[in-house]
């Protein structure tokens, strides 16, 4: 896979510049290219691709962008992040103060940080200050006791300091933690496959560490509360949530809130179903808890975080929107592309798979617009593969095709925010691994954050001649998305345009910029897999910039 970016050369006078990218001052062109598995990824030269029979080596595509008005404007925090509560279980929460981890998270700010996942509804808050004294049980078997004592002493010392609480953990300490997490990962997978989850205790100290990570990284924390604590009449039991709200308010933590995770799965997970109407009443109850607390009287509330919008899930959303559609600031749902137990590397390149998300978007929008037209919609917890991901696939270079297409499609269809599961976690769907090394999707996300702004532009293409066949769906193998360039990027002036293109054809495509983009100077950024693994590579060469004219070829 390669990513190419391009920029135009000169900027018109400020008096002639229109309000929203009318004149393309700096043009970015990003091309995501289809590589053959047999290619040698370590070679920095353009890689050959097998040509399909009957196809010309190159097809000329004329490309233009409408710069008069944006067709959509998404949230400034459009690409956001998620942490799963399982980091409490496997011990990684204690390492969120790592300087390296905080630095990597800062690279993706500004963004939301959602703390939620499958174990959200088994999370219980206890206001206990010293985890070393209150942990109970056999304790952390894989830690040397002196290191545990050092953690507690360093936390106490850090409490007395101002600013961010950043730590440097000894290598031996990290190695012990990785051993513990590897063993715990097996336990977590067993729970997931059997749908039997153990309770998690979130202490006040743990909440402090979570908030410190979000605050120091420039991320806004969204906390998903346990919705499975139920009274005998099936109404929500808010006692644990109220304790957490009071503690976080006493610390003046700036947090937004959610209630529950995938409520459509409660019957299989807990043996007790919660319908949409009842869930809506629970959200109204949560809103009533927030309003008397001064710091949270205007806090944002998001939900209901449903799963894939099948018939029963749409019915749940419909009941929720009738009761609490006006209570939430954005309607949320989740999406998973592939079963992680059967995925193959070429699955990430299938147009049919890329298009599954578009149909879900239309279903969600139809229900939301019926009750609250114009209400913001978020995709939370998006993952490429289920069951925690697949090693050497969902954490590899190949997964970038799905991820980049997800970002382009969601913004183009008006989804306000997409939250990636997960920034750092167990499994293989994360952006950063357990050695605190960024994986390929991290670099793709970083480049997206640096170059892509919130204003979405219309694209006009000529040269793709496709003849429809009866009973056959034509799927785009050349996907083109355009945005105004991120105005926080000071390397490029306001009015710049960013394009990124996904080429899944087996033939080369020659892109010629026409109309308002004609004769612009192009800066080309190249991203490639590194090493001998090709599409399965976990490393990505940092982009090399080239200066070209406005005509490029994809492979």
C-alpha positions in Angstrom: 0.0 0.0 0.0 1.3 3.5 -0.8 -0.1 6.8 0.1 0.6 9.8 -2.1 -0.2 13.3 -1.2 -0.1 16.4 -3.5 -0.3 20.2 -3.1 -1.0 23.1 -5.5 1.5 25.8 -5.8 0.3 29.4 -5.4 -2.3 31.1 -3.2 -4.7 33.7 -4.5 -5.0 37.0 -2.8 -7.0 37.0 0.5 -9.6 39.2 -1.1 -10.4 36.7 -3.8 -10.4 33.6 -1.6 -13.9 32.2 -1.0 -15.2 31.1 2.4 -14.7 27.4 2.1 -11.8 26.1 0.0 -13.1 27.9 -3.2 -9.6 28.2 -4.6 -7.4 25.2 -4.0 -4.3 26.7 -2.5 -2.5 23.5 -1.5 -3.7 20.2 -2.8 -3.1 16.9 -1.1 -3.6 13.7 -3.1 -3.5 10.4 -1.2 -3.5 7.2 -3.2 -3.9 3.9 -1.4 -2.6 1.3 -3.8 -3.3 -2.3 -4.3 -0.1 -4.4 -4.0 0.3 -8.0 -4.8 1.1 -10.4 -2.0 4.2 -11.6 -3.8 5.8 -8.1 -3.9 9.0 -7.4 -2.0 7.9 -4.8 0.6 11.4 -3.9 1.5 12.0 -2.4 -1.9 11.4 1.4 -1.8 10.8 1.5 -5.6 7.3 1.4 -7.0 6.1 -2.2 -6.7 4.8 -4.2 -9.7 1.2 -5.5 -9.7 -0.1 -8.3 -11.8 -2.3 -7.0 -14.6 -5.7 -8.5 -15.2 -6.3 -10.0 -18.7 -7.9 -7.6 -21.1 -7.1 -4.5 -19.1 -4.9 -1.7 -20.3 -1.8 -1.0 -18.2 -3.1 2.5 -17.4 -6.6 4.1 -17.4 -6.8 7.9 -17.5 -9.0 9.4 -14.8 -9.9 13.1 -14.9 -10.5 14.4 -11.4 -12.0 17.6 -10.2 -13.4 18.9 -6.9 -16.2 21.3 -6.3 -14.8 24.0 -4.1 -17.8 26.3 -3.8 -19.4 24.9 -0.7 -18.6 21.8 1.5 -21.2 19.0 1.2 -20.6 18.1 4.9 -18.9 19.4 7.9 -17.9 16.8 10.5 -16.6 17.2 14.1 -13.1 18.6 14.7 -12.6 15.4 16.7 -13.9 13.3 13.8 -11.2 10.6 14.2 -11.3 9.6 17.9 -10.2 6.8 20.1 -11.4 4.1 22.5 -10.0 2.2 25.5 -11.6 -1.0 26.7 -12.2 -1.5 30.4 -10.3 -4.8 30.1 -7.1 -2.7 30.7 -8.2 -2.8 34.4 -8.3 -6.6 34.2 -5.0 -7.1 32.5 -3.1 -4.4 34.4 -2.3 -2.0 31.6 -4.3 0.8 33.2 -1.4 1.3 35.6 0.9 2.1 32.6 -1.2 4.8 31.0 1.2 7.3 32.5 4.0 6.1 30.2 5.7 9.0 28.5 5.8 7.1 25.2 2.1 6.1 25.3 1.1 9.7 26.1 3.2 11.1 23.3 1.6 8.7 20.8 -1.9 9.7 22.0 -1.0 13.4 21.7 -0.2 12.8 18.1 -3.9 12.0 17.4 -5.3 14.9 19.4 -7.7 16.7 19.5 -10.0 13.7 19.9 -12.5 12.0 22.1 -11.4 9.1 24.3 -14.2 6.7 25.0 -13.7 4.4 27.9 -16.1 1.6 27.1 -16.5 -1.8 25.6 -18.0 -5.3 26.3 -17.0 -5.1 29.9 -18.6 -1.7 30.5 -21.7 -3.3 32.0 -19.7 -5.3 34.5 -17.8 -2.3 35.8 -18.3 -1.2 39.4 -16.9 1.9 41.0 -15.4 1.9 44.5 -14.0 5.0 46.1 -10.8 3.4 47.4 -7.7 5.6 47.3 -4.9 3.1 47.8 -5.1 0.1 45.4 -2.1 -1.6 47.0 -4.0 -1.9 50.3 -7.5 -2.5 48.9 -6.8 -4.9 46.0 -7.6 -8.1 47.9 -7.1 -11.6 46.5 -3.7 -13.0 45.6 -2.5 -9.8 44.1 -0.4 -9.2 41.0 1.4 -12.6 40.7 3.7 -11.4 38.0 5.0 -8.3 39.8 8.0 -8.1 42.1 6.7 -6.5 45.2 9.3 -3.7 45.3 8.1 -2.5 41.9 4.5 -2.4 43.2 5.6 -0.3 46.2 7.5 2.0 43.8 4.3 2.5 41.8 2.4 3.6 44.9 5.2 5.8 46.2 5.6 7.5 42.8 1.8 8.1 42.5 1.9 9.8 45.9 4.8 12.0 44.8 3.1 12.8 41.5 -0.1 13.9 43.3 1.9 16.7 44.8 3.1 18.0 41.4 1.4 20.3 39.1 0.7 19.4 35.4 0.7 16.0 33.8 1.7 12.9 35.7 4.2 11.2 33.3 6.3 8.1 34.3 9.3 6.2 33.0 8.7 2.5 33.8 11.7 0.2 34.1 12.1 -2.4 31.3 11.9 -5.3 33.7 8.6 -3.9 35.0 7.2 -3.7 31.5 8.3 -7.2 30.7 6.6 -8.6 33.7 3.4 -6.7 32.8 3.5 -8.2 29.3 3.7 -11.7 30.7 0.8 -11.0 33.0 -1.3 -9.4 30.2 -0.6 -12.4 27.9 -2.0 -14.8 30.5 -4.9 -12.6 31.2 -5.6 -12.3 27.5 -6.5 -16.0 27.4 -8.9 -15.4 30.3 -10.5 -12.5 28.5 -10.9 -14.5 25.2 -12.5 -17.3 27.2 -15.0 -14.9 28.7 -15.8 -13.4 25.3 -16.4 -16.7 23.6 -18.6 -18.0 26.4 -20.4 -14.7 27.0 -19.7 -15.0 30.7 -18.0 -11.9 32.1 -16.6 -11.3 35.6 -17.1 -8.0 37.4 -14.4 -5.3 37.2 -13.7 -2.9 40.1 -12.7 0.6 39.1 -11.1 2.4 42.1 -10.8 6.1 42.5 -7.0 5.8 41.9 -7.7 4.0 38.6 -10.1 6.7 37.5 -7.4 9.3 38.4 -5.0 7.5 36.1 -7.5 7.2 33.3 -8.3 10.9 33.4 -4.7 11.9 33.7 -3.9 10.0 30.5 -6.8 11.6 28.6 -6.1 15.1 30.0 -2.3 14.9 29.3 -2.9 13.6 25.8 -5.3 16.3 24.8 -8.3 13.9 24.6 -11.8 14.5 26.0 -12.9 11.6 28.1 -16.3 9.9 27.5 -17.1 7.5 30.2 -19.6 4.6 29.6 -21.5 3.7 32.8 -22.7 0.3 33.7 -26.3 -0.1 32.5 -26.8 -3.7 33.7 -27.2 -2.9 37.3 -30.9 -3.3 37.5 -33.7 -3.0 40.1 -36.3 -5.8 40.4 -38.6 -3.8 38.1 -35.9 -3.8 35.4 -35.2 0.0 35.9 -31.6 1.1 36.1 -29.9 1.0 39.5 -27.8 4.2 39.5 -26.2 3.9 43.0 -22.7 3.0 41.7 -22.9 5.6 38.9 -23.9 8.3 41.4 -20.9 7.5 43.5 -18.6 7.8 40.4 -20.3 11.1 39.4 -19.8 12.6 42.8 -16.2 11.6 43.0 -15.3 12.9 39.5 -17.2 16.1 40.2 -15.1 16.6 43.4 -12.0 16.3 41.3 -13.5 18.7 38.7 -13.0 16.2 35.9 -14.4 17.3 32.6 -16.1 14.2 31.3 -19.0 13.4 28.9 -21.2 10.3 29.6 -22.8 7.2 28.1 -24.9 4.4 29.6 -24.2 0.9 28.6 -22.6 -0.9 25.6 -24.5 -2.8 22.9 -27.8 -3.1 24.9 -29.1 -5.4 22.2 -26.8 -8.2 23.6 -28.0 -8.0 27.2 -30.1 -11.1 27.0 -27.2 -13.3 25.9 -24.7 -11.7 28.2 -26.8 -11.3 31.4 -30.1 -13.2 30.8 -32.1 -10.0 31.1 -33.3 -8.0 28.1 -33.7 -4.2 28.1 -36.0 -2.8 25.4 -35.6 0.6 23.7 -38.3 2.3 25.7 -36.8 1.2 29.0 -33.3 2.2 27.9 -34.7 5.6 27.0 -36.1 6.0 30.5 -32.7 5.1 31.9 -31.0 7.8 29.9 -33.5 10.3 31.2 -32.7 9.1 34.7 -29.0 9.6 34.0 -29.7 13.1 32.7 -31.6 13.9 35.9 -28.5 12.7 38.0 -26.2 15.0 36.0 -28.2 18.2 36.1 -27.9 18.9 39.9 -24.1 18.4 39.7 -22.8 21.8 38.8 -19.9 20.7 36.7 -22.1 18.2 34.8 -25.3 20.1 34.4 -24.4 20.7 30.8 -22.3 17.6 30.2 -22.8 15.9 26.9 -24.6 12.5 26.9 -24.3 10.0 24.1 -26.0 6.7 23.3 -27.5 4.1 23.0 -24.4 2.5 21.4 -26.3 -0.3 19.7 -24.6 -3.1 17.7 -25.1 -3.9 14.0 -28.5 -2.5 12.9 -30.4 -5.8 12.2 -34.1 -5.9 12.6 -34.3 -6.4 16.4 -31.6 -3.7 16.9 -33.5 -1.2 14.7 -36.6 -1.9 16.8 -34.6 -1.1 20.0 -33.2 2.1 18.5 -36.8 3.1 17.4 -38.1 2.6 21.0 -35.1 4.5 22.4 -35.5 7.5 20.0 -39.2 7.8 20.8 -38.5 8.2 24.5 -35.0 9.8 24.7 -34.1 11.0 21.2 -33.9 14.6 22.4 -31.9 13.6 25.6 -28.7 12.5 23.9 -26.3 14.9 22.1 -25.5 12.2 19.5 -26.8 8.8 18.5 -24.2 6.1 18.6 -23.7 2.6 17.2 -20.9 0.1 16.6 -19.6 -1.8 13.6 -17.4 -4.8 13.0 -16.4 -5.8 9.5 -15.1 -9.4 9.7 -15.2 -12.5 11.9 -11.7 -12.5 13.3 -11.7 -16.3 13.5 -12.0 -16.9 9.7 -10.4 -13.7 8.2 -7.9 -13.9 5.3 -5.6 -11.2 4.1 -7.4 -10.6 0.8 -10.7 -10.0 2.7 -9.4 -6.5 3.5 -9.4 -5.7 -0.2 -13.0 -6.8 -1.1 -15.3 -4.0 -2.3 -18.3 -6.0 -1.0 -16.9 -5.8 2.5 -16.1 -2.1 2.2 -19.7 -1.4 1.2 -21.3 -3.1 4.2 -21.0 0.0 6.3 -22.9 2.2 3.8 -26.1 0.2 4.2 -25.8 0.4 8.0 -25.4 4.2 7.9 -28.7 4.5 5.9 -30.6 2.3 8.3 -29.4 4.4 11.3 -30.1 7.7 9.6 -33.6 6.7 8.7 -34.6 6.0 12.3 -32.8 9.0 13.7 -34.2 11.5 11.2 -37.8 10.1 11.9 -37.7 11.4 15.5 -34.9 14.0 15.6 -34.0 15.3 12.1 -30.5 16.6 12.0 -29.3 14.8 15.2 -25.6 14.0 15.1 -24.7 10.4 14.5 -21.5 8.7 15.7 -19.9 5.4 14.9 -18.3 4.2 18.1 -16.1 1.2 18.6 -15.4 0.4 14.9 -13.2 -2.6 14.5 -11.9 -4.4 11.4 -12.2 -7.9 12.9 -14.2 -9.4 15.8 -13.0 -11.7 18.6 -10.2 -9.3 19.6 -8.8 -9.2 16.1 -6.4 -11.5 14.3 -2.6 -11.5 14.7 -0.6 -10.4 11.6 -3.8 -9.3 9.9 -6.0 -6.8 11.7 -2.9 -5.2 13.2 -1.1 -5.2 9.8 -0.6 -3.1 6.8 -3.5 -4.8 5.0 -6.1 -3.5 7.5 -5.4 0.1 6.3 -7.6 -0.4 3.3 -10.7 -0.9 5.5 -9.7 1.8 7.9 -9.0 4.6 5.3 -12.2 3.7 3.4 -14.2 3.8 6.7 -12.9 7.3 7.4 -13.7 8.6 3.9 -17.2 6.9 3.7 -18.3 8.1 7.1 -17.4 11.7 6.6 -18.9 11.7 3.1 -22.2 10.3 4.4 -22.4 12.8 7.3 -21.4 10.7 10.3 -20.0 13.3 12.8 -17.4 11.2 14.7 -15.8 7.8 14.3 -14.2 6.2 17.4 -11.5 3.6 16.7 -11.4 0.5 18.9 -8.9 0.5 20.3 -6.0 2.9 20.9 -4.1 0.5 23.2 -5.5 -2.8 24.4 -5.4 -6.5 24.4 -6.0 -8.3 21.1 -5.0 -7.1 17.6 -7.3 -4.3 16.6 -5.3 -1.6 18.4 -3.2 1.3 17.0 -0.4 0.8 19.5 1.0 -2.6 20.6 2.1 -3.8 24.0 5.6 -2.7 23.4 4.3 0.8 23.0 5.1 0.7 19.3 2.8 2.3 16.7 1.2 -0.1 14.2 0.4 0.6 10.5 -3.1 2.0 11.3 -1.6 4.5 13.7 0.6 6.0 11.0 -2.4 6.2 8.7 -4.4 7.9 11.4 -1.6 10.3 12.2 -1.3 11.3 8.5 -5.1 11.7 8.4 -5.1 13.9 11.4 -2.3 16.1 10.1 -3.8 16.6 6.6 -7.6 16.1 6.7 -9.9 18.9 7.8 -13.6 18.7 8.8 -15.1 20.1 5.6 -16.0 17.5 3.0 -16.0 18.4 -0.7 -17.8 16.9 -3.7 -15.6 15.0 -6.2 -16.2 14.8 -10.0 -14.7 12.0 -11.9 -14.6 11.2 -15.7 -13.0 8.3 -17.5 -14.5 5.4 -15.5 -16.7 3.7 -18.1 -18.8 1.0 -16.5 -21.6 -0.9 -18.2 -24.2 -2.2 -15.8 -25.2 -5.8 -16.1 -28.7 -7.1 -15.2 -28.8 -8.4 -11.7 -25.2 -7.3 -10.9 -24.3 -4.6 -8.5 -21.5 -2.3 -9.7 -19.0 -1.7 -6.8 -16.5 1.1 -7.0 -12.9 -0.1 -6.9 -11.6 3.4 -7.2 -12.8 5.4 -4.2 -12.1 9.1 -4.1 -12.6 11.4 -1.1 -11.9 15.1 -0.8 -11.7 17.5 2.2 -10.5 21.0 2.9 -7.0 20.6 4.4 -6.7 20.8 8.2 -6.2 24.5 9.0 -4.1 23.6 12.0 -1.4 22.3 9.7 0.8 25.4 9.4 2.8 23.9 6.5 -0.1 24.8 4.2 -2.3 27.9 3.8 -6.0 28.0 4.4 -7.9 27.1 1.3 -5.9 24.0 0.6 -7.5 20.7 -0.4 -6.8 17.1 0.5 -7.8 14.1 -1.6 -7.2 10.5 -0.9 -7.9 7.7 -3.3 -8.3 3.9 -2.7 -7.4 1.9 -5.8 -8.5 -1.7 -5.6 -8.2 -2.4 -9.4 -5.6 -4.8 -10.6 -4.7 -2.3 -13.3 -2.8 1.0 -13.0 -4.9 4.2 -12.9 -3.5 7.5 -14.2 -5.0 10.5 -12.3 -5.1 13.8 -14.1 -6.3 16.8 -12.1 -8.7 18.9 -14.1 -10.8 22.0 -13.7 -10.0 24.0 -10.6 -7.1 21.6 -9.8 -5.4 21.9 -13.2 -1.7 22.7 -13.3 -1.3 22.7 -9.6 2.1 21.8 -8.0 1.9 18.4 -6.3 3.6 17.2 -3.2 3.6 13.4 -3.1 3.8 11.4 0.1 4.6 7.8 -0.2 3.7 5.2 2.5 4.8 1.6 2.0 5.0 -1.6 4.1 8.5 -2.3 5.4 10.2 -5.7 5.6 9.5 -9.0 3.8 5.9 -9.5 5.0 4.2 -7.4 2.4 0.6 -6.7 3.2 1.1 -8.5 6.5 3.8 -6.1 7.6 3.4 -4.3 10.9 5.8 -1.5 10.0 5.3 1.3 7.7 8.0 3.4 6.0 7.5 7.1 7.0 6.3 9.1 4.0 8.8 10.5 1.6 7.7 13.7 -0.1 8.2 14.3 -3.8 7.3 17.4 -5.8 5.3 16.7 -9.0 2.9 18.2 -11.4 -0.8 17.5 -11.2 -0.8 14.1 -12.9 -0.1 10.8 -11.0 -0.3 7.1 -11.6 -1.5 4.5 -9.2 -0.6 0.8 -9.2 
